[in-house]
Amino acid sequence: APSFYISTQMVKQRQYLSNKYNKTMSLFTDKPEIFKNKAKIDTDTLPEEFPTREPTLKEYKEALYPVYKGERPKNLFITGEPGTGKTAMTKYVVQRLAEDADDPIHPVYVNCQSIDNDYQLAREIANGIRKQRNQNYEAIPAKGYSKADVLELLFEEINGITGTIMIIIDEIDNVNNIENLLYEIPRARRTERIEADT
């Protein structure tokens, strides 16, 4: 009987040492969570409300109301200091508009942090529209087309989609020679590069 007792103790001691060793060697152990919901601080998560921003929200609503009614949208330029919520609020308003409007709305969001010329921007917008039309789209390559060709491809993509396309260009200050593109897109209907009912 005593030998059995010793052997049981030895097994228990080995298990204790093994568990202790595993705990000290483990890099990833459970620890108390700091956040109730980590998704709330994710950069892709949009807030459900914008406290103290009601006046700004009202300006957005007034400017984009024609889109809600199925009319032609106006061009908006939103400026402000970095980190003040321009991007988050714009995405929030456009998402709500897309949910509320009767006609389809296709938001195309382009962040220009790594885009420095109008060719790249036109290409990104065209690819964004292609993605709206087909998740398995063939992207326009970074090289191999002239600026004029990319612009024509962009207008082809715009003509190929029904509803309202909202192009949201973030960090537009980074783009050189942007004036031509900002001039060509809004007047494309008048120059008949975009069909009248698009």
Contacts in CASP RR format, 6 or more apart in sequence:
PFRMAT RR
TARGET T0000
AUTHOR 0000-0000-0000
METHOD contacts of the structure
MODEL  1
APSFYISTQMVKQRQYLSNKYNKTMSLFTDKPEIFKNKAKIDTDTLPEEF
PTREPTLKEYKEALYPVYKGERPKNLFITGEPGTGKTAMTKYVVQRLAED
ADDPIHPVYVNCQSIDNDYQLAREIANGIRKQRNQNYEAIPAKGYSKADV
LELLFEEINGITGTIMIIIDEIDNVNNIENLLYEIPRARRTERIEADT
23 29 0 8 1.000
35 41 0 8 1.000
39 45 0 8 1.000
46 88 0 8 1.000
46 91 0 8 1.000
46 92 0 8 1.000
46 95 0 8 1.000
47 88 0 8 1.000
47 92 0 8 1.000
50 56 0 8 1.000
50 57 0 8 1.000
50 88 0 8 1.000
50 89 0 8 1.000
50 92 0 8 1.000
53 89 0 8 1.000
56 89 0 8 1.000
57 89 0 8 1.000
57 93 0 8 1.000
60 89 0 8 1.000
60 90 0 8 1.000
60 93 0 8 1.000
61 93 0 8 1.000
63 74 0 8 1.000
63 76 0 8 1.000
64 73 0 8 1.000
64 74 0 8 1.000
64 76 0 8 1.000
64 93 0 8 1.000
64 94 0 8 1.000
64 97 0 8 1.000
66 72 0 8 1.000
66 73 0 8 1.000
66 74 0 8 1.000
67 73 0 8 1.000
67 97 0 8 1.000
67 101 0 8 1.000
67 105 0 8 1.000
67 164 0 8 1.000
67 166 0 8 1.000
68 97 0 8 1.000
68 100 0 8 1.000
68 101 0 8 1.000
70 101 0 8 1.000
70 102 0 8 1.000
70 103 0 8 1.000
70 164 0 8 1.000
73 164 0 8 1.000
73 166 0 8 1.000
75 186 0 8 1.000
78 86 0 8 1.000
78 90 0 8 1.000
79 86 0 8 1.000
80 86 0 8 1.000
86 170 0 8 1.000
87 170 0 8 1.000
90 168 0 8 1.000
90 170 0 8 1.000
91 109 0 8 1.000
91 168 0 8 1.000
94 105 0 8 1.000
94 107 0 8 1.000
94 166 0 8 1.000
94 168 0 8 1.000
95 107 0 8 1.000
97 105 0 8 1.000
97 166 0 8 1.000
98 105 0 8 1.000
98 107 0 8 1.000
101 164 0 8 1.000
103 163 0 8 1.000
103 164 0 8 1.000
104 162 0 8 1.000
104 163 0 8 1.000
104 164 0 8 1.000
105 163 0 8 1.000
105 164 0 8 1.000
105 166 0 8 1.000
106 129 0 8 1.000
106 132 0 8 1.000
106 161 0 8 1.000
106 163 0 8 1.000
106 164 0 8 1.000
106 165 0 8 1.000
106 166 0 8 1.000
107 166 0 8 1.000
107 168 0 8 1.000
108 125 0 8 1.000
108 128 0 8 1.000
108 129 0 8 1.000
108 132 0 8 1.000
108 165 0 8 1.000
108 166 0 8 1.000
108 167 0 8 1.000
108 168 0 8 1.000
109 168 0 8 1.000
109 170 0 8 1.000
110 121 0 8 1.000
110 124 0 8 1.000
110 125 0 8 1.000
110 128 0 8 1.000
110 167 0 8 1.000
110 168 0 8 1.000
110 169 0 8 1.000
110 170 0 8 1.000
111 170 0 8 1.000
111 171 0 8 1.000
112 121 0 8 1.000
112 169 0 8 1.000
112 170 0 8 1.000
112 171 0 8 1.000
112 172 0 8 1.000
112 173 0 8 1.000
112 174 0 8 1.000
112 175 0 8 1.000
113 170 0 8 1.000
113 171 0 8 1.000
113 174 0 8 1.000
115 121 0 8 1.000
115 124 0 8 1.000
115 174 0 8 1.000
115 175 0 8 1.000
116 174 0 8 1.000
116 175 0 8 1.000
116 176 0 8 1.000
117 175 0 8 1.000
117 176 0 8 1.000
117 177 0 8 1.000
118 147 0 8 1.000
118 175 0 8 1.000
118 176 0 8 1.000
118 177 0 8 1.000
118 178 0 8 1.000
118 180 0 8 1.000
118 181 0 8 1.000
119 147 0 8 1.000
119 150 0 8 1.000
120 142 0 8 1.000
120 175 0 8 1.000
121 169 0 8 1.000
121 175 0 8 1.000
121 178 0 8 1.000
121 181 0 8 1.000
122 147 0 8 1.000
122 150 0 8 1.000
122 151 0 8 1.000
122 154 0 8 1.000
122 181 0 8 1.000
123 140 0 8 1.000
123 142 0 8 1.000
123 145 0 8 1.000
123 150 0 8 1.000
123 154 0 8 1.000
125 154 0 8 1.000
125 167 0 8 1.000
126 140 0 8 1.000
126 150 0 8 1.000
126 153 0 8 1.000
126 154 0 8 1.000
126 157 0 8 1.000
127 137 0 8 1.000
127 139 0 8 1.000
127 140 0 8 1.000
129 154 0 8 1.000
129 157 0 8 1.000
129 158 0 8 1.000
129 161 0 8 1.000
129 165 0 8 1.000
130 137 0 8 1.000
130 138 0 8 1.000
130 139 0 8 1.000
130 140 0 8 1.000
130 157 0 8 1.000
131 137 0 8 1.000
132 161 0 8 1.000
132 165 0 8 1.000
133 157 0 8 1.000
133 160 0 8 1.000
133 161 0 8 1.000
140 150 0 8 1.000
140 153 0 8 1.000
145 153 0 8 1.000
151 181 0 8 1.000
151 184 0 8 1.000
152 193 0 8 1.000
154 185 0 8 1.000
155 188 0 8 1.000
155 193 0 8 1.000
155 194 0 8 1.000
158 165 0 8 1.000
158 188 0 8 1.000
158 194 0 8 1.000
158 198 0 8 1.000
159 194 0 8 1.000
159 195 0 8 1.000
159 198 0 8 1.000
160 198 0 8 1.000
161 198 0 8 1.000
163 198 0 8 1.000
167 185 0 8 1.000
169 175 0 8 1.000
172 178 0 8 1.000
184 193 0 8 1.000
188 194 0 8 1.000
189 195 0 8 1.000
189 196 0 8 1.000
189 198 0 8 1.000
END
